[in-house]
Amino acid sequence: MAATTTTRFSIAAFAPTVPSRTPIASRRRQIDPQSGHALEILGHAIEYLTDELLHQGGMISSGNPQLEAVQLLMALNRQVYFACPAVPTLGERCRALLHLRTA
């Protein structure tokens, strides 16, 4: 059974309270199968809790335990994603190739 998002809400409403340290945030990541599976499970859990929160009509406040759970899962999701190595850019690959040929 496929999971779909049927709610319309702003992701900014669920902004994490934990500051994220993302030195290379816009870089692609080389995600191994185990990390990919963890990201998939975390994504489904975040989606489920978010849908439940919105369907119950709960208050979106800093003291809401469901919101705190979503924020915790989002922080774990970022932690798993940023633990994966960044894919070298085309420029980095070209520089590495040129260094090999000149040495």
CYANA upper distance limits for C-alpha pairs under 8 A (distance plus 0.5 A):
  3 ALA  CA     44 HIS  CA      8.11
  5 THR  CA     47 GLU  CA      7.80
  5 THR  CA     51 ASP  CA      8.46
  7 THR  CA     51 ASP  CA      7.43
  7 THR  CA     54 LEU  CA      8.45
  9 PHE  CA     13 ALA  CA      8.27
 10 SER  CA     14 PHE  CA      8.31
 11 ILE  CA     15 ALA  CA      7.38
 13 ALA  CA     60 ILE  CA      8.14
 14 PHE  CA     67 LEU  CA      7.80
 14 PHE  CA     70 VAL  CA      8.18
 14 PHE  CA     71 GLN  CA      7.41
 15 ALA  CA     71 GLN  CA      7.85
 16 PRO  CA     71 GLN  CA      5.78
 16 PRO  CA     72 LEU  CA      8.45
 16 PRO  CA     74 MET  CA      7.76
 16 PRO  CA     75 ALA  CA      7.63
 17 THR  CA     71 GLN  CA      7.62
 18 VAL  CA     75 ALA  CA      7.69
 20 SER  CA     75 ALA  CA      8.35
 20 SER  CA     78 ARG  CA      8.49
 22 THR  CA     82 PHE  CA      8.04
 24 ILE  CA     86 ALA  CA      8.42
 27 ARG  CA     86 ALA  CA      6.67
 27 ARG  CA     87 VAL  CA      7.44
 28 ARG  CA     86 ALA  CA      6.34
 28 ARG  CA     87 VAL  CA      6.08
 29 ARG  CA     81 TYR  CA      8.06
 29 ARG  CA     82 PHE  CA      8.25
 29 ARG  CA     84 CYS  CA      6.47
 29 ARG  CA     85 PRO  CA      6.19
 29 ARG  CA     86 ALA  CA      4.90
 29 ARG  CA     87 VAL  CA      5.85
 30 GLN  CA     84 CYS  CA      6.49
 30 GLN  CA     85 PRO  CA      6.11
 30 GLN  CA     86 ALA  CA      6.55
 30 GLN  CA     87 VAL  CA      6.36
 31 ILE  CA     35 SER  CA      6.59
 31 ILE  CA     36 GLY  CA      6.46
 31 ILE  CA     81 TYR  CA      8.11
 31 ILE  CA     84 CYS  CA      6.22
 31 ILE  CA     85 PRO  CA      8.02
 32 ASP  CA     36 GLY  CA      6.57
 32 ASP  CA     84 CYS  CA      8.14
 33 PRO  CA     37 HIS  CA      6.59
 34 GLN  CA     38 ALA  CA      6.82
 35 SER  CA     39 LEU  CA      6.59
 35 SER  CA     80 VAL  CA      7.07
 35 SER  CA     81 TYR  CA      7.95
 35 SER  CA     84 CYS  CA      8.23
 36 GLY  CA     40 GLU  CA      6.65
 37 HIS  CA     41 ILE  CA      6.75
 38 ALA  CA     42 LEU  CA      6.60
 38 ALA  CA     80 VAL  CA      8.14
 39 LEU  CA     43 GLY  CA      6.44
 39 LEU  CA     77 ASN  CA      6.55
 39 LEU  CA     80 VAL  CA      7.57
 39 LEU  CA     81 TYR  CA      7.84
 40 GLU  CA     44 HIS  CA      6.78
 41 ILE  CA     45 ALA  CA      6.72
 42 LEU  CA     46 ILE  CA      6.58
 42 LEU  CA     73 LEU  CA      6.98
 42 LEU  CA     74 MET  CA      8.24
 42 LEU  CA     76 LEU  CA      8.38
 42 LEU  CA     77 ASN  CA      6.72
 43 GLY  CA     47 GLU  CA      6.62
 43 GLY  CA     77 ASN  CA      8.02
 44 HIS  CA     48 TYR  CA      6.54
 45 ALA  CA     49 LEU  CA      6.65
 45 ALA  CA     73 LEU  CA      8.19
 46 ILE  CA     50 THR  CA      6.50
 46 ILE  CA     70 VAL  CA      6.20
 46 ILE  CA     73 LEU  CA      6.89
 46 ILE  CA     74 MET  CA      7.55
 47 GLU  CA     51 ASP  CA      6.57
 48 TYR  CA     52 GLU  CA      6.66
 49 LEU  CA     53 LEU  CA      6.57
 49 LEU  CA     66 GLN  CA      7.55
 49 LEU  CA     70 VAL  CA      7.04
 50 THR  CA     54 LEU  CA      6.76
 50 THR  CA     67 LEU  CA      8.36
 50 THR  CA     70 VAL  CA      7.44
 51 ASP  CA     55 HIS  CA      6.49
 52 GLU  CA     56 GLN  CA      6.56
 53 LEU  CA     57 GLY  CA      6.87
 53 LEU  CA     58 GLY  CA      6.20
 53 LEU  CA     66 GLN  CA      7.30
 53 LEU  CA     67 LEU  CA      8.17
 54 LEU  CA     58 GLY  CA      6.89
 59 MET  CA     64 ASN  CA      7.62
 60 ILE  CA     64 ASN  CA      7.23
 60 ILE  CA     67 LEU  CA      7.49
 61 SER  CA     67 LEU  CA      8.12
 62 SER  CA     67 LEU  CA      7.89
 62 SER  CA     68 GLU  CA      7.90
 63 GLY  CA     67 LEU  CA      8.36
 63 GLY  CA     68 GLU  CA      7.95
 64 ASN  CA     68 GLU  CA      6.78
 65 PRO  CA     69 ALA  CA      6.65
 66 GLN  CA     70 VAL  CA      6.82
 67 LEU  CA     71 GLN  CA      6.70
 68 GLU  CA     72 LEU  CA      6.60
 69 ALA  CA     73 LEU  CA      6.71
 70 VAL  CA     74 MET  CA      6.61
 71 GLN  CA     75 ALA  CA      6.65
 72 LEU  CA     76 LEU  CA      6.78
 73 LEU  CA     77 ASN  CA      6.57
 74 MET  CA     78 ARG  CA      6.77
 75 ALA  CA     79 GLN  CA      6.66
 76 LEU  CA     80 VAL  CA      6.71
 77 ASN  CA     81 TYR  CA      6.69
 78 ARG  CA     82 PHE  CA      6.46
 79 GLN  CA     83 ALA  CA      6.58
 80 VAL  CA     84 CYS  CA      7.42
 88 PRO  CA     92 GLU  CA      6.33
 88 PRO  CA     93 ARG  CA      6.80
 89 THR  CA     93 ARG  CA      6.77
 90 LEU  CA     94 CYS  CA      6.64
 91 GLY  CA     95 ARG  CA      6.64
 92 GLU  CA     96 ALA  CA      6.63
 93 ARG  CA     97 LEU  CA      6.65
 94 CYS  CA     98 LEU  CA      6.64
 95 ARG  CA     99 HIS  CA      6.62
 96 ALA  CA    100 LEU  CA      6.81
 97 LEU  CA    101 ARG  CA      6.89
 98 LEU  CA    102 THR  CA      6.62
 99 HIS  CA    103 ALA  CA      6.53
